[in-house]
Amino acid sequence: MKPRKLPRYTHAYVDRHGTPRFYFRRAGQKSVALPGLPWSPQFMEVYERVLRECAPIEIGAKRTKPGTINAALIGYYQSIEFTETLARSTQQNRRAILEAFRVEHGDKRVALMHATALQNIVNRKRPAAQRNFKKAMRGFIDHCMSRNLIKVDPLEGMKFSKMKTKGHHTWTEEEIAQYQKRHASGTKARLALELLLQTGHARADVVRMGRQHVRNGKLSMRRQKTNVQFDIPMLPDLANEIDLHPKTDLAYLVTEHGKPFTAAGFGNKFREWCDQAELHHCSAHGLRKASAVRHALNGASAFELMAWHGWKTIGEAQRYVDEANRIRLAESAGAKMRTSSG
């Protein structure tokens, strides 16, 4: 296998003691020493932080008029709230939404931004897009208010159209068994299922998982999206499946070329594996939901679900506790009917 290339802007040399050294070097900026070996968690944590901190000056910033939405957005993109608080994938998604807003309204005065104008923008969007727009705008508005660019929150009281769906389908136990029957233990497709189901984490985190994250039978990582730490024991079914696969790769899941999947690439591949199992309506995210329901059915509290799945708010976890209670109550009601009719 060919040696993996160094991350962009990484320079390496061997010092006089024979120790390899690595530095982040970008034209016009100070060099920064990087710890550990390239692509290791220790290395990548510092590399990604330095990459954000050394971001180039926004193109056109000097030509932007102060007090406009253009100027406020440039400030927000360079703020700690945007660069440090949000995961890279979240930054990309929210910036795409804000840039579309900027194209239409960038030259307007940010102080004149008001609730009626934003509500009119939202009314032209589909239900899911409405909610995504508010999420993206929430950080921007908070940034503006904290710097006294606006006095009143224009997002307060915003109304949305009703959602027609509940999002990704939650896998049933029958669907899990159907997938397992199609993809036997020892296959990459089966490993993917077990990682998603047994850890209960998103595809962006699953593709980064590897043996370097396991100590004394416990998997420890931070969620890419929210940076929330999770420390969970390796469940027996997952540990047994991992033992059937090569131990030479840094990541559990690698492509045919021996490289870790991207989150999008893994999503596409998992889509293929689901289709092969005739589960066209199932997705990777649906297994995260199935994991939460499994835990709740086994008595996990909302706080325990938060700790396992890396959620920040109890509301995200409580919905699965409620779902488990609904299932248990329905089964209890059915049992009473069978008893009375027997």
Buried (B, 14 or more C-beta within 10 A) or exposed (E): EEEEEBBEBBEEEEEEEEEEEBBBEBEEBEEBEBEBEBBBBEBBBBBBBBBBEBEEEBEEEEEBEEBBBBBBBBBBBEBEEBBEEBBBBBBEBBBEBBEEBBEEBBEBBBBEBEBEEBBEBBEEBEBBEBBBBBEBBEBBBBBBBEEEBBEEBBBEEBEBBEEEEEEBBBBEEEBBEBBBEBBEBEBBBBBBBBBBBBBBBBBBBBBBBBEBBBEEEEBEBBBBBBEBEBEBEBBEEBBEBBEEBEEEBBBBBBBEEBBBBEBEBBBEBBBEBBEEBEBEEBBBBBBBBBBBBBBBBEEBBBEBBBBBBBBEEBEBBBBBBEBBEEEEEEEEEEEEEEEEEE
